[in-house]
Amino acid sequence: MQKVPLTLIIPVYGRPDTLDRALRSIDGQDTLPEAVIVVDDGSPAPSAIDPDLAHRLNIRLIRHEGNRGPAAARNTGMREARTDWITFLDSDDYLLRGSIAERWQSAQERLRQGALETTIFGCGWIDFTANHDASRLRWPRPAAAPRAFASGCWFSPGSCVILNGPKAVAAAGFQDETLRRFEDVDWFLSLALKGFSLEILPVAAVAIERQRVQRPEQIEPAAAAIRAKWQNALDRALFARLDSYMDLEIAAAYRFRGSRLRALGALSASLAKAPRLSLQLSPGWRLESLSGIPKDSISLKAR
């Protein structure tokens, strides 16, 4: 089996069934990463991995004794990675068949063509529900300006990016472990301010479970922490984008809760801080049907 010099990092808290599905989606690839690092972030029942699967995928299972959050789990994986290039996979998502080889080859070709090692390589993904219904294919738009990265994480970095880990850490440090929400927005904004950019590879690579579990009582203090961190570090226009995005997330949480008036109030605040003609603040996506994706590359149920 061919391997590429790439480390795949999976943070997990509970979710033994979806973790198994994620790992078996790696096992079903025609090209493997050099190593897979699974970071069990203090699950009540410690994660267990089939020994044969662990051997085939060169899995290193690392356990945090207590739950420290997704930033800490990804940081542990980055510290333990032995390759420069890394990628992440959330434990409730999984890879489409053949996608590791396609993404790696596409990224290497772009580097040969002159893309910098400060490029974050994103990809397309398929949305699916907890009932295993695939809905649509999303192609995130590329970006280079910090203004875009202050407007959200539209490119699903928890499962859809390949980047040079040591260069990212040297530029912006590790992810902020004090943040239990929006740690990805925070880190990628930090990277953008240091000159990193996002390029989208022409590969539909991941199936991502779409679910909204955010609660306003969790989102509002997390938004306050982000605002406090960046208020004096960004210029007025850039902070207004970030501030507006926090309101948009609060609006979404209240809408999901069914609190229409509070959702409308937060949305109005978002639009006032960053006037626009659509609700979307970040560069967003191009949506496609699934007609171009071979059905045998999608396996929505654990095998």
C-alpha positions as CSV (number, residue, x, y, z in Angstrom):
1,M,0.0,0.0,0.0
2,Q,1.4,3.4,-1.0
3,K,1.8,6.0,1.7
4,V,2.4,9.7,1.5
5,P,4.2,11.9,4.1
6,L,1.1,13.2,5.7
7,T,-0.2,12.8,9.3
8,L,-4.0,12.6,9.8
9,I,-5.2,13.9,13.2
10,I,-8.5,12.8,14.7
11,P,-9.7,14.4,18.0
12,V,-12.5,12.4,19.6
13,Y,-14.7,12.6,22.7
14,G,-16.9,9.6,23.0
15,R,-18.5,8.6,19.7
16,P,-17.0,5.1,19.4
17,D,-19.2,4.2,16.4
18,T,-18.4,7.2,14.3
19,L,-14.7,7.0,15.2
20,D,-14.7,3.5,13.8
21,R,-16.4,4.7,10.7
22,A,-13.9,7.5,10.3
23,L,-11.0,5.0,10.7
24,R,-12.4,2.5,8.3
25,S,-12.9,5.3,5.7
26,I,-9.1,5.8,5.9
27,D,-8.5,2.0,5.7
28,G,-10.6,1.9,2.5
29,Q,-8.2,4.4,0.7
30,D,-5.9,3.3,-2.1
31,T,-3.2,5.6,-0.6
32,L,-2.6,6.0,3.2
33,P,-1.2,8.8,5.3
34,E,2.1,8.0,6.9
35,A,0.5,8.0,10.3
36,V,-2.9,8.5,12.0
37,I,-3.0,10.2,15.4
38,V,-6.2,9.7,17.4
39,V,-6.4,12.0,20.4
40,D,-9.0,10.8,22.9
41,D,-9.9,14.0,24.7
42,G,-10.9,12.4,28.1
43,S,-13.8,10.3,26.8
44,P,-15.8,8.8,29.8
45,A,-15.0,5.4,28.3
46,P,-11.5,5.4,26.8
47,S,-11.4,4.9,23.1
48,A,-10.5,1.5,21.8
49,I,-9.2,0.7,18.3
50,D,-9.1,-2.7,16.6
51,P,-5.5,-3.9,16.8
52,D,-5.4,-5.0,13.2
53,L,-6.7,-1.7,12.0
54,A,-4.3,0.2,14.3
55,H,-1.4,-1.7,12.7
56,R,-2.5,-1.2,9.1
57,L,-3.0,2.5,9.5
58,N,-0.1,3.1,11.9
59,I,-2.4,4.6,14.5
60,R,-1.1,6.3,17.6
61,L,-3.8,6.6,20.2
62,I,-3.1,9.3,22.8
63,R,-5.5,10.0,25.7
64,H,-6.0,13.2,27.7
65,E,-7.0,12.2,31.2
66,G,-9.5,15.1,31.3
67,N,-11.6,16.8,28.7
68,R,-9.5,19.8,27.5
69,G,-11.4,20.8,24.3
70,P,-10.8,20.4,20.5
71,A,-8.0,23.0,20.4
72,A,-6.0,21.0,23.0
73,A,-6.7,17.7,21.1
74,R,-5.5,19.1,17.8
75,N,-2.5,20.7,19.4
76,T,-1.5,17.3,20.9
77,G,-1.8,15.8,17.5
78,M,0.3,18.5,15.9
79,R,3.0,18.2,18.6
80,E,3.2,14.4,18.0
81,A,3.2,14.5,14.2
82,R,6.4,13.5,12.5
83,T,5.6,14.8,9.1
84,D,5.5,18.5,8.0
85,W,2.2,18.2,6.3
86,I,-0.9,17.4,8.4
87,T,-4.6,17.1,8.0
88,F,-7.5,16.8,10.4
89,L,-10.7,14.7,10.4
90,D,-13.5,15.2,12.9
91,S,-14.5,11.9,14.5
92,D,-18.1,12.2,13.2
93,D,-17.0,12.7,9.6
94,Y,-15.4,10.4,7.1
95,L,-13.3,10.3,3.9
96,L,-14.6,9.6,0.5
97,R,-12.8,6.8,-1.3
98,G,-9.7,7.7,-3.2
99,S,-9.6,11.2,-1.7
100,I,-6.2,11.0,0.1
101,A,-4.3,10.3,-3.1
102,E,-6.3,12.9,-5.0
103,R,-5.8,15.6,-2.5
104,W,-2.1,14.9,-1.9
105,Q,-1.3,14.8,-5.6
106,S,-3.3,18.0,-6.3
107,A,-1.5,19.8,-3.4
108,Q,1.9,18.6,-4.6
109,E,1.2,19.7,-8.1
110,R,0.2,23.2,-6.9
111,L,3.4,23.4,-4.8
112,R,5.4,22.5,-8.0
113,Q,3.6,25.2,-9.8
114,G,4.6,27.8,-7.3
115,A,2.0,27.7,-4.4
116,L,3.7,28.7,-1.2
117,E,4.1,26.4,1.8
118,T,1.9,28.9,3.7
119,T,-1.0,27.8,1.5
120,I,-3.9,26.1,3.3
121,F,-5.3,23.5,0.9
122,G,-9.1,23.0,1.3
123,C,-11.4,20.7,-0.6
124,G,-15.1,20.1,-1.4
125,W,-17.3,18.0,0.8
126,I,-20.7,16.3,1.0
127,D,-23.2,17.2,3.6
128,F,-25.1,14.3,5.2
129,T,-27.5,14.0,8.1
130,A,-27.6,11.8,11.1
131,N,-30.1,9.7,9.2
132,H,-27.3,9.1,6.6
133,D,-29.0,11.1,3.9
134,A,-26.6,12.9,1.6
135,S,-27.9,16.3,0.5
136,R,-25.4,18.3,-1.5
137,L,-21.9,19.0,-2.4
138,R,-20.2,22.2,-1.2
139,W,-17.2,23.9,-2.8
140,P,-15.8,26.6,-0.5
141,R,-14.4,29.7,-2.1
142,P,-10.7,30.5,-1.8
143,A,-9.4,33.5,0.1
144,A,-6.2,35.3,0.9
145,A,-7.2,38.5,2.8
146,P,-7.6,38.5,6.6
147,R,-11.0,40.1,6.0
148,A,-12.4,36.8,4.8
149,F,-11.0,34.8,7.7
150,A,-12.4,37.3,10.2
151,S,-15.8,36.5,8.6
152,G,-16.1,32.8,9.7
153,C,-14.8,29.3,8.9
154,W,-16.7,28.5,5.8
155,F,-14.2,25.9,4.6
156,S,-14.8,23.3,7.3
157,P,-11.2,23.2,8.6
158,G,-12.0,20.4,11.1
159,S,-12.0,17.9,8.3
160,C,-11.1,19.6,5.0
161,V,-7.6,21.2,5.2
162,I,-4.1,20.1,4.5
163,L,-1.4,22.5,5.7
164,N,2.2,22.6,6.8
165,G,2.0,22.1,10.5
166,P,5.5,23.4,11.6
167,K,5.1,26.5,9.4
168,A,1.7,27.2,10.8
169,V,2.8,26.8,14.4
170,A,5.9,29.0,13.8
171,A,3.7,31.7,12.3
172,A,0.8,31.8,14.7
173,G,1.5,29.3,17.6
174,F,-0.8,26.5,18.5
175,Q,-4.6,26.7,18.7
176,D,-5.8,28.7,21.8
177,E,-6.7,26.1,24.3
178,T,-8.7,28.5,26.4
179,L,-11.3,28.6,23.7
180,R,-13.9,25.9,23.7
181,R,-15.7,27.4,20.7
182,F,-14.5,29.3,17.7
183,E,-10.9,28.1,18.2
184,D,-10.8,27.4,14.5
185,V,-11.9,30.9,13.5
186,D,-9.3,32.3,16.0
187,W,-6.4,30.2,14.6
188,F,-7.0,30.6,10.9
189,L,-7.5,34.4,11.4
190,S,-4.1,34.4,13.1
191,L,-2.6,32.5,10.2
192,A,-4.2,34.8,7.6
193,L,-2.6,37.8,9.5
194,K,0.8,36.1,9.0
195,G,0.3,35.7,5.3
196,F,-1.4,32.3,5.0
197,S,-4.0,31.9,2.3
198,L,-6.7,29.3,1.4
199,E,-6.7,27.5,-2.0
200,I,-9.4,24.9,-2.8
201,L,-8.3,21.7,-4.5
202,P,-10.7,20.3,-7.2
203,V,-11.4,17.2,-5.0
204,A,-14.6,16.3,-3.2
205,A,-12.9,14.5,-0.3
206,V,-15.0,14.3,2.9
207,A,-18.6,13.5,4.1
208,I,-19.5,15.9,6.9
209,E,-22.4,15.3,9.3
210,R,-24.4,18.5,9.5
211,Q,-25.9,19.1,12.8
212,R,-26.6,22.2,15.0
213,V,-26.1,21.5,18.6
214,Q,-24.8,24.9,19.7
215,R,-26.7,26.5,22.5
216,P,-27.0,30.3,23.1
217,E,-25.7,29.9,26.6
218,Q,-22.5,28.3,25.2
219,I,-22.2,30.5,22.1
220,E,-22.6,33.9,23.8
221,P,-19.7,33.5,26.3
222,A,-17.5,32.0,23.6
223,A,-18.3,35.0,21.4
224,A,-17.4,37.3,24.3
225,A,-14.1,35.6,24.7
226,I,-13.2,36.1,21.0
227,R,-14.3,39.7,21.1
228,A,-12.2,40.4,24.2
229,K,-9.1,38.7,22.7
230,W,-9.2,40.6,19.3
231,Q,-10.8,44.0,20.1
232,N,-7.5,45.8,20.6
233,A,-5.5,43.6,18.2
234,L,-7.3,44.3,15.0
235,D,-8.0,47.5,13.1
236,R,-11.6,48.8,13.3
237,A,-12.8,47.4,10.0
238,L,-11.4,44.0,10.6
239,F,-12.7,43.7,14.1
240,A,-16.2,44.8,12.8
241,R,-16.1,41.8,10.5
242,L,-15.3,39.4,13.4
243,D,-17.8,41.1,15.7
244,S,-20.5,40.8,13.0
245,Y,-19.7,37.1,12.6
246,M,-20.1,36.5,16.3
247,D,-23.6,38.1,16.1
248,L,-24.4,35.8,13.2
249,E,-23.5,32.7,15.2
250,I,-25.6,33.9,18.1
251,A,-28.5,34.5,15.8
252,A,-28.2,31.0,14.4
253,A,-28.1,29.5,17.9
254,Y,-31.3,31.4,18.9
255,R,-33.0,30.5,15.7
256,F,-32.3,26.8,16.3
257,R,-33.6,27.3,19.8
258,G,-36.8,28.8,18.4
259,S,-36.3,32.2,19.9
260,R,-37.2,34.3,16.9
261,L,-37.0,37.7,18.4
262,R,-33.6,37.1,19.9
263,A,-32.4,35.6,16.6
264,L,-33.7,38.7,14.7
265,G,-32.0,41.0,17.2
266,A,-28.6,39.3,16.8
267,L,-29.0,39.2,13.0
268,S,-29.8,42.9,12.9
269,A,-26.7,43.7,15.0
270,S,-24.6,41.6,12.6
271,L,-25.9,43.4,9.6
272,A,-25.4,46.8,11.2
273,K,-21.7,46.0,11.9
274,A,-21.0,44.6,8.5
275,P,-23.7,45.9,6.0
276,R,-24.4,43.4,3.2
277,L,-27.1,42.3,0.9
278,S,-27.1,38.6,2.1
279,L,-27.1,36.9,5.4
280,Q,-23.8,35.2,4.5
281,L,-20.8,37.0,5.8
282,S,-17.8,34.8,4.8
283,P,-16.9,34.0,1.2
284,G,-19.2,31.0,1.4
285,W,-19.6,28.1,-1.0
286,R,-20.7,27.0,-4.4
287,L,-23.3,24.4,-4.1
288,E,-23.7,21.4,-6.5
289,S,-25.9,18.3,-6.7
290,L,-24.3,14.9,-6.0
291,S,-24.7,13.8,-9.6
292,G,-21.0,14.1,-10.3
293,I,-19.9,12.0,-7.3
294,P,-19.7,8.2,-8.0
295,K,-22.1,6.4,-5.6
296,D,-19.5,3.8,-4.8
297,S,-17.3,6.5,-3.3
298,I,-19.9,7.3,-0.7
299,S,-20.6,4.9,2.1
300,L,-22.8,6.6,4.6
301,K,-23.1,3.7,7.1
302,A,-20.4,2.2,9.1
303,R,-19.1,-0.9,7.5
